[in-house]
Amino acid sequence: MKYNFSTLSLKDIEGKELKGHDVHKALADGLYVGATDLDLVEIAMKIHKGEEVEIDKVETEKIKQYIKGEKCVLVAFAKKAILDYIDSVK
């Protein structure tokens, strides 16, 4: 699957877009620091640059598990936005 996390926007509880949040960079920073395999490090670097990344099912599951895990420092609504985006890409 191909993802471009830089297109992801955060919305408040009323559905209004929150400006000035580079959620893709926060995701990339967390993946880069928390990655346990080299593939995720390379993916994190591309995500941070705002590039489109192609991620297979195994890597996608690793990213989802990171987001759901205790090491991920993103707030819940950012985690939800990322997980919803991943699930929406077909």
C-alpha positions, 0 to 999 in steps of 0.5 A: 500500500502507498501512504502519504502521511503528510496529507493527514490533518488533525481535526478537533472534536467539532471536525474543524481542521487544526492548523500547524500540526505536522502529525507525520513528523511526530509519527516519523520521530516516534517510529525512528526512535522506537523502531526495532528493525531497519525497515521501519527506520527507512520508512520513518525517514521518508515519512518525516520528509513528507514523501509517499511510502510504500508499506507492505502488510507486515510493516503496516501492522508493525506501525499500527502496533507501535501507534497502539503501544505504550511507547507512542507518545502521540495523543489519542486523537492523533493516534486515531487519525493515523489509524483511520488513515491507514485503514482508509487506504485500499 
